[in-house]
Amino acid sequence: MSTDRDEAIADTSLKAFSTKLRHLYDQAGAPTQQTLATRARCSRTVVWQALNGKRLPSWDITERIVVELGGDATEWRSRWAAARRHRDTADESTDPGVAPEPAVPPAATTSPRPRRHYDGHDARQLLAAADALADALRLEWDRVAHHRRLLLPAPIPLRWQNSEQPVTGPLRETLACTPVGHLFAPLPGIPPVTAETVRSGDLEEVFTVYGGLRSGRMLILGEPGSGKSATALLTMITALRHRRDLDDAERGEVPVPVLLTARSWDPRRQHIDDWLAESLARDFPFLLTTQYGPNAPRRLVRAGRIALFLDGFDEMVPELRAVALEALNRQATFRLVMMARTDELVAAVGACHLYGAVALELLPIPVYDAASYLTRCALDSAAAPQQQLIERLQEKPESAFAQALDSPLNLTLVRDAFPAPSEIDELLDERRFGSRAEIDRYLLDRVVRVEYEPPPIGRPGPYRLEVARACLEFLASTMNERRTRDLAWWRMHHWASPFPRILAAGGLGLVINALVGVLVFGPLGEYTVRGTTGARFGLVYGAAMGLTFGLFAGLVSELRDATAPWAARIGRGTAFAARPNLAIASLVGLSTGIAVANQTFYILGPPVGIAVGLASARAARRVLPRRNILLRVDPTTVLAAGLPIGLSYGVTKGLMAGLVAGLVSGCGFGLMVGFARPSDETDLAVAPETSWRRDRGRSLTFALAAGLTFGIPLGLGNGFAHGLVPGILAGIGFGGTIACGGLVGASNWWRTNLAFLQLRRNPTAAPLSMRFLQDAHAREILRSVGPVYQFRHARLQDRLADSRRPRRAD
């Protein structure tokens, strides 16, 4: 009887609570339950249960529902607590007439992963990893900001206001967030944001909003050329400097801001945590060193030590934008800042928006601020045309010219595109420009013309204006077709068919190995294969082996980057297809398999080769902070490759031959793996030119290690059998061919050079090369962000792409 009485009391309390909640719901105009559920970040079933007395939701959900209905959260907290005391467990019954909540667009994992807390040694390791990452990023972003002239002269006076566009929920919901769950306390020394704080502000106050926002989510909106990327960049620099000045205890709780583009993220298949961790491991390989513990990038993400600045939302496929927003809502448990064009974000926001976010919309630059900025950029004794331009701004603020200078992009173009003050007269001709659009196009067109026009005195540059412009238009249009703002030189081979490059590698292998075969198997070399020798045999045997291994090396080179659709279809299911260590797996595994097969009548060769290839590929992924050549010999590869080779040779040729073969081959393969490991430097590839040189150096070093690994034992063996000269020829010949194969299979540099040659068949891309890209960067047509190039402005890329369309149509 007491149980029935307790249940009746609980039902009465729950019914009383739901009755009052229903009354509040009616006073708010009775919005649809789906609308209320969307705003309160819960399911429609939970809303129905709360309104009908079927279930008492958690306080977090109840608070959001009450706030959305205009109620007082403090007053309702006591009502909820009273109902909770009378009913410890919620009734799980649901109305069979209510349809289940609509399915979320498919994502890799729709639930957030809880943040983990680390203590002791793990915490010290993570702090050291975060500090190293922060130092590298601070140096990189300072360099980029100075190159883009964002700091000197003083930054353009950008202002923002809380956006009125329908892209976020009610501001009161965001400000009501408390630092529990995956919400955030303000950064040390930063006050919590208030309604007044986020009403409007200037560039410096963006960091205040970022650091004091408890929801941890912020949108930076604006039109093209409004300064979104510059705002994000300067905010990250401020955040990194703020973090640097804190003590260890406080610094450990402050996340490191990382800028990534959303183009490489597929929210349907990949959890945001996984994508972020993989991006960190790819872009900052020093995080994989043993001093930071196992898988430091993933641990940094799981511990909340990373803040994501997400760019490139506009470049995502339109149908993926809504899916991305839903995935971020459900998965992101870190601070998040997203930059987006206003129109694209409004179009993507339907029933789903980024919950808890504050949207800061960048405003046009007032005329007096534009005039003041140009005054600061001018010389103390400014020329008459410059003074006339500034006066025109102040005297005619409603003119098309003044309206065109309300964006940071056009201000910087006026600052940089008129090296000769006398040329400004052309811009001030009111009869020539009748609208803002005409001025925009004129300023963008001047960027290329000014940089490539031959100087009146002195030696002209290596590229004529017409040729350079055509090549830049080709680059811009191709990038637009691929929906990207990043020009990564190591991925430009996707712009041309891979099969000519594979055939070229096969042809190169055929020619080189045919010549080597004639020398090594001829009268001077005397090399034998199962008792057969001679120059004619060497020609045929060398050509066949060279063609086979050349085609194989070319295929490995293409498969190392599985972002190409055809390569992804072949290699996505394998463990190492998308990693550069596929070259190591193939070369070490194939070589070990052949060596064992020759001694075991081809029975044990294939399984041994596969096992050794997988082991060496796994070992090559590790990054060790060691530069001593002896310590770069990987013990795992030494054991995995040397043991089967030594046993097979020991059984067939004797104990001494087995020891020598196993030791030499194992140490050689271990050295190859050591040189193939990613660099452990904590500095970033600060420019594409640097990453180009590093890739070339690493691939040449790897090729040399591979050549020595094969050349020395083969040369010694042939030398002991036939004399000094045959030994030298065998060592140089076979070592050189293996080195060429390793270079082709492991080098992005080689592959990209072949792609440049392919693309030059297009007349408009005739000068395309790394030298051309470096020259365009030096002329500030391109800018560098880490190891990738970007056009100086996104609108410049679009303008060049549009200029090419009529020409291509003709």
C-alpha positions in Angstrom: 0.0 0.0 0.0 2.8 2.4 0.8 4.3 1.9 -2.7 1.0 2.8 -4.3 0.8 5.9 -2.2 4.3 7.0 -3.0 3.7 6.5 -6.7 0.5 8.6 -6.5 2.4 11.4 -4.7 5.1 11.3 -7.4 2.5 11.3 -10.2 0.8 14.3 -8.5 4.0 16.2 -8.3 5.0 15.5 -11.9 1.5 16.3 -13.1 1.6 19.6 -11.2 5.0 20.5 -12.8 3.8 19.6 -16.3 0.6 21.6 -15.8 2.5 24.7 -15.0 4.9 24.0 -17.8 2.0 23.7 -20.2 0.6 27.0 -18.9 4.0 28.7 -19.7 3.9 27.0 -23.1 0.5 28.5 -23.9 1.6 31.9 -22.7 4.5 31.8 -25.1 2.1 31.3 -28.1 2.2 27.5 -28.2 5.1 27.1 -30.7 5.3 23.8 -32.4 6.9 21.1 -30.3 9.5 20.4 -33.0 10.5 24.1 -33.0 10.8 24.1 -29.3 12.8 20.9 -29.3 15.2 22.3 -31.9 15.8 25.4 -29.9 16.2 23.5 -26.6 18.5 21.0 -28.2 16.5 17.9 -27.4 14.1 15.5 -29.1 10.4 16.3 -29.8 9.5 13.2 -27.8 11.2 14.7 -24.7 9.2 17.9 -25.1 6.0 16.0 -25.5 6.7 14.0 -22.4 7.5 17.1 -20.3 4.4 18.9 -21.4 2.1 15.9 -20.8 3.5 14.8 -17.5 5.0 11.5 -18.8 8.6 12.3 -17.9 10.7 14.8 -15.9 13.7 15.8 -18.1 17.1 16.6 -16.7 17.6 20.1 -15.4 19.8 21.1 -18.3 17.0 20.3 -20.8 14.3 21.8 -18.6 16.3 25.0 -18.2 16.6 25.4 -22.0 12.9 24.7 -22.5 11.9 27.2 -19.8 14.3 29.9 -21.2 12.9 29.4 -24.7 9.4 29.9 -23.4 10.4 33.1 -21.6 10.3 31.7 -18.0 12.5 32.5 -15.0 15.1 29.8 -14.7 15.8 30.4 -11.0 12.1 30.1 -10.2 11.7 26.9 -12.2 14.8 25.3 -10.7 13.0 25.0 -7.4 9.9 23.6 -9.0 12.0 21.0 -10.9 13.9 20.1 -7.7 10.6 19.5 -5.9 9.3 17.3 -8.6 12.6 15.5 -8.7 12.6 14.7 -5.0 9.2 13.1 -5.3 10.2 11.1 -8.4 13.7 9.8 -8.6 13.2 7.9 -11.8 11.4 9.2 -14.9 8.6 7.3 -16.5 9.9 6.1 -19.9 6.5 5.8 -21.5 5.9 7.6 -24.8 2.9 8.5 -26.8 2.6 5.9 -29.6 1.0 8.6 -31.8 4.2 10.7 -31.8 6.6 9.9 -34.6 10.2 9.3 -33.6 12.6 12.1 -34.0 13.8 12.6 -37.6 17.1 10.9 -38.3 20.2 13.1 -38.2 22.0 13.2 -41.6 24.5 10.4 -41.5 27.7 11.1 -39.6 30.6 9.0 -38.5 29.5 9.2 -34.8 26.7 11.5 -33.7 27.4 11.6 -30.0 30.0 13.8 -28.4 33.0 12.1 -26.9 33.6 13.1 -23.3 36.7 15.1 -22.5 39.3 13.2 -20.6 41.3 14.6 -17.6 44.9 13.7 -17.3 47.1 13.9 -14.2 50.7 13.5 -13.3 53.1 12.4 -16.1 50.4 12.4 -18.8 49.4 16.0 -17.9 53.1 17.1 -18.1 53.5 15.4 -21.5 50.3 17.1 -22.8 51.4 20.5 -21.5 54.8 20.1 -23.3 53.1 19.0 -26.5 50.6 21.9 -26.3 53.5 24.4 -25.6 55.5 23.1 -28.6 52.5 23.4 -30.8 51.7 26.9 -29.6 55.3 28.1 -30.1 55.3 26.8 -33.7 52.0 28.3 -34.5 52.9 31.7 -32.9 56.0 31.9 -35.1 54.1 30.9 -38.2 51.1 33.2 -37.7 53.4 36.2 -36.8 55.3 35.6 -40.1 52.0 35.4 -42.1 50.6 38.5 -40.5 53.7 40.5 -41.2 53.8 39.2 -44.8 50.2 40.2 -45.3 50.9 43.6 -43.6 48.2 43.1 -41.0 50.3 44.5 -38.2 52.4 47.2 -39.8 51.0 49.7 -40.6 48.4 49.5 -37.8 45.5 47.0 -38.6 42.6 48.3 -40.6 40.0 49.5 -38.1 37.5 46.7 -38.4 34.2 46.8 -36.4 31.5 44.2 -35.9 28.1 43.8 -34.4 26.0 40.9 -33.1 24.5 39.6 -36.3 20.7 39.9 -36.9 20.8 37.2 -39.5 18.9 33.9 -38.7 22.0 31.9 -38.1 22.0 31.3 -34.3 19.6 30.8 -31.5 18.5 33.4 -29.0 21.3 35.3 -27.3 19.9 34.8 -23.9 20.3 31.0 -24.3 24.0 31.4 -25.1 24.6 33.8 -22.2 22.7 31.5 -19.8 25.3 28.7 -20.4 27.1 27.6 -17.3 30.6 25.9 -17.3 29.4 22.3 -16.9 29.6 19.3 -19.2 31.4 20.4 -22.4 30.8 24.1 -21.8 33.7 26.3 -20.8 34.8 28.7 -18.1 36.2 32.0 -19.3 40.0 32.0 -20.1 42.2 33.2 -17.2 42.0 37.0 -17.0 39.0 37.3 -19.4 35.6 38.3 -18.0 32.5 36.4 -18.9 30.7 37.9 -21.9 27.5 39.8 -21.4 24.8 41.1 -23.7 26.6 44.4 -23.8 29.9 42.7 -24.6 28.6 41.0 -27.7 26.5 43.9 -28.9 29.3 45.5 -31.0 33.0 46.1 -30.8 36.3 46.4 -32.6 39.0 44.0 -33.7 40.7 43.8 -30.3 37.4 42.9 -28.6 36.9 39.7 -30.7 39.4 37.9 -28.5 37.5 39.1 -25.4 34.3 37.5 -26.8 36.3 34.3 -27.8 37.9 34.0 -24.3 34.8 34.9 -22.2 32.1 32.9 -24.1 31.0 30.0 -22.0 29.5 28.1 -24.9 32.8 28.2 -26.6 31.3 28.7 -30.0 31.6 31.8 -32.2 30.8 32.7 -35.8 32.6 35.3 -37.8 30.4 36.4 -40.7 30.9 38.8 -43.5 30.8 39.4 -47.2 33.7 38.5 -49.5 36.6 40.7 -48.8 35.2 41.9 -45.4 38.3 40.7 -43.4 37.1 37.4 -41.9 40.4 35.6 -42.3 42.4 38.6 -41.1 40.1 38.8 -38.0 40.6 35.1 -37.3 44.3 35.3 -37.8 44.8 38.3 -35.4 42.5 36.7 -32.9 44.7 33.5 -32.9 47.8 35.6 -32.5 46.3 37.4 -29.5 45.2 34.1 -28.0 48.6 32.5 -28.4 50.3 35.5 -26.8 47.8 35.5 -24.0 48.5 31.8 -23.4 52.3 32.3 -23.4 52.1 34.8 -20.5 50.3 32.5 -18.1 51.9 30.2 -15.5 52.0 26.4 -16.0 48.8 25.7 -14.1 46.7 28.2 -16.0 48.4 27.6 -19.3 47.5 23.9 -19.2 43.8 24.8 -19.2 44.0 27.2 -22.1 43.5 25.6 -25.5 45.9 26.1 -28.5 44.0 27.7 -31.5 44.5 25.7 -34.7 43.3 26.9 -38.1 42.0 24.2 -40.5 39.9 24.2 -43.6 36.7 22.2 -43.8 37.2 21.0 -47.3 39.0 17.8 -46.3 36.3 16.8 -43.7 33.5 14.6 -44.6 31.0 14.8 -41.7 29.0 11.9 -43.0 31.9 9.4 -42.4 34.3 11.0 -40.0 33.9 12.1 -36.4 35.1 15.7 -35.9 37.6 14.5 -33.1 39.1 12.0 -35.5 39.5 14.5 -38.3 41.0 17.1 -36.0 43.5 14.6 -34.5 44.5 13.3 -37.9 45.0 16.8 -39.2 47.2 17.6 -36.3 49.3 14.5 -36.8 49.7 15.3 -40.5 50.5 19.0 -40.2 52.6 18.8 -37.0 54.5 15.5 -37.1 56.7 16.5 -34.2 53.6 15.8 -32.0 54.2 12.1 -32.7 57.6 12.0 -31.0 57.9 9.7 -28.0 58.6 12.6 -25.5 54.9 13.6 -25.7 53.6 10.0 -25.2 51.5 7.8 -27.4 49.2 9.5 -29.9 49.6 13.0 -28.5 47.4 14.7 -31.2 44.4 12.6 -30.2 45.0 13.0 -26.5 45.2 16.8 -27.0 41.8 16.8 -28.7 40.3 14.5 -26.1 41.6 16.7 -23.2 40.2 19.9 -24.7 43.6 21.4 -25.3 42.8 22.4 -28.9 40.5 25.2 -30.1 39.4 24.8 -33.7 39.2 27.8 -36.0 37.3 26.4 -39.0 37.6 28.0 -42.3 36.4 26.9 -45.7 32.8 26.3 -44.8 31.8 28.1 -48.0 34.0 25.7 -50.1 32.1 22.6 -48.8 29.7 20.9 -51.1 26.3 22.7 -50.4 24.5 19.6 -49.4 27.2 18.8 -46.8 27.0 22.2 -45.0 23.8 21.3 -43.0 25.3 17.9 -42.2 28.5 19.6 -41.0 26.5 21.9 -38.7 24.6 19.0 -37.2 27.8 17.0 -36.7 29.4 20.0 -35.0 26.4 20.4 -32.7 26.6 16.8 -31.6 30.3 16.1 -31.6 32.3 19.2 -30.9 33.4 19.4 -27.3 36.1 22.0 -27.8 36.1 25.7 -28.4 35.0 26.4 -32.0 35.3 29.5 -34.2 33.9 29.3 -37.7 34.4 31.8 -40.5 31.7 31.9 -43.2 30.1 34.1 -45.8 26.8 35.4 -44.5 24.7 34.3 -47.5 26.2 30.7 -47.6 25.6 30.2 -43.8 22.0 31.6 -44.0 21.3 29.1 -46.8 22.8 26.2 -44.9 20.8 27.0 -41.7 17.4 25.4 -41.9 16.1 23.4 -38.9 19.7 23.2 -37.6 22.1 25.9 -36.6 25.2 26.0 -34.4 23.7 25.9 -30.9 25.1 28.3 -28.4 27.1 30.3 -30.9 27.5 34.0 -31.0 27.5 35.5 -34.5 29.8 38.5 -35.0 29.1 40.1 -38.4 31.9 42.3 -39.8 30.7 45.8 -40.8 31.7 48.0 -43.7 34.5 50.4 -43.0 33.2 54.0 -42.5 34.6 56.6 -44.9 36.5 58.5 -42.2 38.2 55.3 -41.0 39.2 54.4 -44.6 40.7 57.9 -45.1 42.5 57.7 -41.7 44.0 54.3 -42.7 45.2 55.5 -46.1 46.7 58.6 -44.3 48.7 56.3 -42.0 50.0 54.3 -45.0 51.1 57.3 -46.9 54.4 59.1 -46.6 54.7 62.1 -44.3 55.0 64.3 -47.4 52.3 62.5 -49.4 52.2 63.3 -53.1 49.4 65.4 -54.5 47.4 62.5 -56.0 47.4 60.6 -52.7 46.2 63.7 -50.8 43.5 64.2 -53.5 42.3 60.6 -53.0 42.0 61.0 -49.3 40.2 64.3 -49.7 37.8 62.7 -52.3 36.9 60.1 -49.7 36.1 62.8 -47.1 34.3 65.2 -49.5 32.1 62.6 -51.3 31.3 59.8 -48.9 28.3 58.7 -51.1 30.3 58.3 -54.3 30.9 54.9 -55.8 34.6 55.3 -55.1 34.0 55.9 -51.4 31.6 52.9 -51.2 34.1 50.7 -52.9 36.6 51.4 -50.2 34.4 50.2 -47.3 36.0 46.7 -47.4 39.5 45.7 -46.1 40.2 44.0 -49.5 39.8 47.2 -51.6 41.7 49.3 -49.0 44.7 47.0 -49.2 44.5 47.0 -53.0 44.5 50.8 -53.1 47.4 50.7 -50.7 49.5 48.3 -52.8 48.4 48.6 -56.4 49.5 52.2 -57.0 53.3 52.2 -56.5 53.5 55.4 -58.6 51.3 58.2 -57.1 50.6 59.6 -60.5 48.6 56.5 -61.4 46.0 57.3 -58.8 44.6 59.9 -61.2 43.1 57.1 -63.2 41.2 55.8 -60.2 39.8 59.3 -59.5 38.3 59.6 -63.0 34.5 59.7 -62.2 33.6 59.4 -65.9 35.3 56.0 -66.1 33.7 54.3 -63.1 30.0 54.5 -62.7 29.5 51.8 -60.1 31.3 50.0 -57.3 31.5 46.8 -59.3 33.6 48.5 -62.0 36.0 49.8 -59.4 36.2 46.4 -57.8 37.2 44.8 -61.1 39.6 47.5 -61.9 41.5 47.2 -58.6 41.7 43.4 -58.9 42.9 43.6 -62.4 45.7 46.0 -61.4 47.2 43.5 -59.0 48.6 41.3 -61.7 49.3 44.2 -64.1 51.4 46.1 -61.6 53.4 43.1 -60.5 54.3 41.8 -64.0 54.6 45.0 -66.0 58.3 45.4 -67.1 60.1 48.2 -65.2 60.8 51.4 -67.2 64.5 51.0 -66.2 66.3 47.8 -65.5 66.0 44.1 -66.4 62.5 42.7 -67.0 61.3 39.7 -64.9 61.3 36.1 -66.2 57.6 36.1 -67.2 55.8 38.5 -69.5 52.5 40.0 -68.3 50.3 38.2 -70.9 52.0 34.8 -70.2 51.9 35.2 -66.4 48.2 36.3 -66.4 47.2 33.4 -68.6 48.9 30.9 -66.2 47.4 32.5 -63.1 44.0 32.4 -64.7 44.5 28.7 -65.4 45.5 28.1 -61.7 42.5 30.1 -60.5 39.9 28.4 -62.7 41.3 24.9 -61.9 41.1 25.7 -58.2 37.6 26.9 -58.5 36.6 23.8 -60.4 38.0 21.8 -57.5 36.3 24.1 -54.9 39.4 24.9 -53.0 41.4 28.0 -51.9 44.5 26.0 -51.1 47.2 25.3 -53.7 49.1 22.4 -52.3 51.9 21.7 -54.7 52.2 18.0 -53.7 48.5 17.5 -54.8 48.8 19.2 -58.1 49.4 15.8 -59.8 45.6 15.3 -59.4 45.2 18.0 -62.1 46.5 15.6 -64.8 46.0 11.9 -65.5 48.3 9.5 -63.4 48.8 7.0 -66.2 51.4 8.9 -68.2 53.5 9.4 -65.0 53.3 5.6 -64.2 54.3 4.8 -67.8 57.1 7.4 -67.6 58.4 5.7 -64.5 58.2 2.3 -66.2 60.0 3.6 -69.3 62.7 5.2 -67.2 63.2 1.9 -65.3 63.3 0.0 -68.6 66.1 2.2 -70.1 68.2 2.4 -67.0 68.0 -1.3 -66.1 68.6 -2.3 -69.7 71.9 -0.4 -69.6 72.8 -1.7 -66.2 72.0 -5.3 -67.3 74.4 -5.0 -70.2 77.2 -3.8 -68.0 76.6 -6.1 -65.0 75.9 -9.3 -67.0 78.5 -8.5 -69.7 82.1 -9.4 -69.8 83.1 -6.8 -67.3 80.4 -7.6 -64.7 80.1 -11.4 -65.0 77.0 -11.4 -62.8 74.9 -14.6 -63.0 71.2 -15.5 -62.3 70.9 -19.2 -61.8 74.0 -19.8 -63.9 73.0 -17.5 -66.8 74.9 -14.4 -67.8 76.0 -12.4 -70.9 75.2 -9.0 -72.3 72.3 -10.1 -74.4 70.7 -11.9 -71.4 71.4 -8.8 -69.2 69.7 -6.5 -71.7 66.5 -8.6 -71.8 66.5 -9.4 -68.1 67.4 -5.8 -67.0 64.7 -4.3 -69.4 62.0 -6.7 -68.1 62.9 -6.1 -64.4 63.3 -2.4 -64.9 59.9 -2.1 -66.6 58.2 -4.1 -63.9 59.8 -2.3 -61.0 59.4 1.1 -62.7 55.7 0.6 -63.2 55.4 -0.6 -59.6 57.3 2.5 -58.3 55.1 4.8 -60.3 52.0 3.1 -59.0 53.2 3.3 -55.4 53.9 7.0 -56.0 50.3 7.7 -57.0 48.8 5.4 -54.3 50.6 7.2 -51.5 48.1 10.1 -51.9 44.7 8.4 -52.0 42.8 11.6 -52.2 42.4 11.1 -55.9 39.1 9.3 -56.6 40.7 6.5 -58.5 43.4 6.0 -55.9 40.9 6.1 -53.1 38.8 3.4 -54.7 41.9 1.1 -54.9 43.5 1.9 -51.6 40.9 3.2 -49.1 40.3 -0.2 -47.5 44.0 -0.8 -46.7 45.7 0.3 -43.6 48.5 2.3 -45.2 47.1 3.4 -48.6 46.7 7.0 -47.7 50.1 7.3 -46.0 53.5 7.9 -47.5 54.8 4.7 -45.8 53.2 2.6 -48.5 56.5 3.1 -50.4 58.4 1.6 -47.4 55.9 -1.3 -47.1 56.2 -2.1 -50.8 60.0 -1.8 -51.1 61.0 -3.5 -47.9 58.3 -6.2 -48.2 58.9 -6.9 -51.9 62.7 -7.1 -51.4 62.5 -9.3 -48.4 60.0 -11.5 -50.1 62.1 -12.0 -53.2 65.2 -12.7 -51.2 63.4 -15.4 -49.1 61.6 -16.8 -52.1 64.9 -17.3 -54.0 66.1 -19.5 -51.2 62.9 -21.4 -50.5 61.7 -22.1 -54.0 59.1 -19.3 -53.7 57.1 -21.0 -51.0 57.7 -18.6 -48.1 58.4 -15.5 -50.1 54.9 -14.0 -50.3 53.8 -14.4 -46.7 57.2 -13.2 -45.4 57.1 -10.2 -47.7 53.6 -9.1 -46.6 54.4 -9.5 -42.9 57.7 -7.6 -43.2 56.1 -4.9 -45.3 53.4 -4.2 -42.7 55.9 -4.2 -39.9 58.2 -1.8 -41.6 55.4 0.5 -42.6 54.2 0.7 -39.0 57.7 1.4 -37.8 58.1 4.2 -40.4 55.2 6.1 -38.9 57.0 6.7 -35.6 58.7 10.0 -35.2 61.8 9.9 -33.0 63.7 13.0 -31.9 67.1 11.5 -33.0 69.5 12.8 -35.6 72.4 10.4 -35.0 72.6 8.2 -38.1 73.4 5.1 -36.0 70.3 5.7 -33.8 68.1 6.0 -36.9 68.4 2.3 -37.6 65.0 0.9 -36.6 65.3 -2.3 -34.5 61.9 -3.6 -35.4 62.8 -3.6 -39.1 66.2 -5.0 -38.5 64.6 -8.0 -36.7 61.6 -8.3 -39.1 63.7 -8.3 -42.3 67.0 -9.6 -41.1 65.7 -12.7 -39.3 63.9 -14.4 -42.3 66.6 -13.5 -44.8 69.3 -14.8 -42.4 67.5 -18.0 -41.7 66.8 -18.7 -45.4 70.4 -18.0 -46.4 71.7 -19.9 -43.4 69.8 -23.1 -44.3 70.8 -23.0 -48.0 74.3 -21.5 -48.0 75.7 -22.1 -44.6 75.8 -20.4 -41.2 78.3 -17.6 -42.1 76.4 -16.6 -45.2 73.2 -16.5 -43.2 74.7 -14.3 -40.5 76.2 -11.9 -43.0 73.0 -11.7 -45.2 70.7 -11.3 -42.2 72.9 -8.6 -40.5 73.6 -6.6 -43.7 70.0 -6.7 -45.0 68.4 -6.1 -41.6 70.6 -3.1 -40.8 70.2 -1.7 -44.3 66.4 -2.0 -44.3 66.4 -0.5 -40.7 68.4 2.5 -42.0 65.9 3.0 -44.9 63.0 3.1 -42.5 64.9 5.5 -40.2 65.4 7.9 -43.1 61.9 7.6 -44.3 60.4 8.7 -41.0 58.7 12.1 -40.8 60.9 15.0 -39.7 60.9 15.7 -35.9 61.6 19.4 -36.2 59.3 21.5 -34.2 59.3 24.3 -36.7 56.6 24.3 -39.3 57.2 24.1 -43.0 57.0 27.9 -43.0 56.6 28.2 -46.8 55.9 25.9 -49.7 59.4 26.4 -50.9 60.7 25.0 -47.6 58.4 21.9 -47.8 59.5 21.5 -51.5 63.2 21.4 -50.5 62.6 19.2 -47.5 60.7 16.7 -49.6 63.4 16.6 -52.2 66.1 16.2 -49.5 64.2 13.4 -47.7 63.5 11.5 -50.9 67.1 11.8 -52.1 68.3 10.6 -48.6 65.8 7.7 -48.7 66.9 6.8 -52.3 70.6 6.9 -51.2 69.8 4.6 -48.2 67.9 2.2 -50.4 70.7 2.1 -53.0 73.4 1.4 -50.4 71.2 -1.2 -48.8 71.1 -3.2 -52.0 74.3 -2.1 -53.7 76.8 -2.9 -50.9 75.8 -6.6 -50.3 75.3 -7.3 -54.0 78.6 -5.6 -54.9 80.5 -7.5 -52.2 79.0 -10.8 -53.2 79.8 -10.3 -56.9 83.3 -9.0 -55.9 84.2 -12.0 -53.9 83.0 -14.3 -56.7 84.5 -12.5 -59.7 86.9 -9.8 -58.6 87.1 -6.1 -57.9 85.7 -4.6 -61.1 82.6 -6.9 -61.3 81.9 -6.1 -57.7 82.0 -2.3 -58.2 79.8 -2.6 -61.3 77.3 -4.8 -59.5 77.2 -2.5 -56.5 76.9 0.8 -58.5 74.5 -0.7 -61.1 72.0 -2.4 -58.8 72.3 0.2 -56.1 71.7 3.0 -58.6 68.6 1.4 -60.1 67.1 0.7 -56.6 67.9 4.3 -55.6 66.0 5.6 -58.7 63.1 3.4 -57.9 63.1 4.6 -54.3 63.2 8.2 -55.4 60.2 7.7 -57.8 58.2 5.8 -55.2 58.8 8.1 -52.2 59.1 11.6 -53.7 56.3 14.1 -54.1 58.9 16.4 -55.8 59.4 14.0 -58.7 55.7 13.3 -59.1 54.9 17.0 -59.2 57.6 17.9 -61.7 56.1 15.3 -64.1 52.7 16.8 -63.5 54.0 20.2 -64.4 55.3 18.8 -67.7 51.9 17.3 -68.4 50.0 20.5 -67.6 52.3 22.5 -69.9 50.7 20.9 -72.9 48.0 23.5 -72.2 49.3 26.7 -73.8 47.9 28.9 -71.0 49.9 26.8 -68.5 53.2 26.9 -70.4 55.3 28.5 -67.6 53.8 26.5 -64.8 56.5 25.2 -62.4 57.6 25.5 -58.9 59.7 28.4 -60.0 56.7 30.2 -61.4 54.8 29.7 -58.1 57.7 31.0 -56.1 57.9 34.0 -58.3 54.2 34.7 -57.9 54.6 34.5 -54.2 57.5 36.9 -54.2 55.3 39.3 -56.2 52.6 38.9 -53.6 50.1 37.5 -56.1 50.1 34.3 -54.0 50.5 34.1 -50.2 51.7 31.1 -48.2 49.8 29.6 -45.3 52.1 26.9 -43.9 53.2 24.7 -46.8 50.3 25.7 -49.1 49.8 28.6 -51.4 46.7 30.7 -51.6 45.8 33.6 -53.9 46.3 36.9 -52.1 42.6 37.3 -51.9 39.7 34.9 -52.6 38.1 37.5 -54.8 41.3 37.8 -56.8 41.1 34.0 -57.5 37.5 34.4 -58.5 38.2 37.4 -60.8 41.0 35.5 -62.6 38.9 32.5 -63.0 36.0 34.6 -64.4 38.4 36.3 -66.8 39.4 32.9 -68.3 35.9 31.7 -69.1 35.3 33.8 -72.2 38.8 33.0 -73.5 38.2 29.3 -73.0 34.8 29.4 -74.6 36.3 31.0 -77.7 
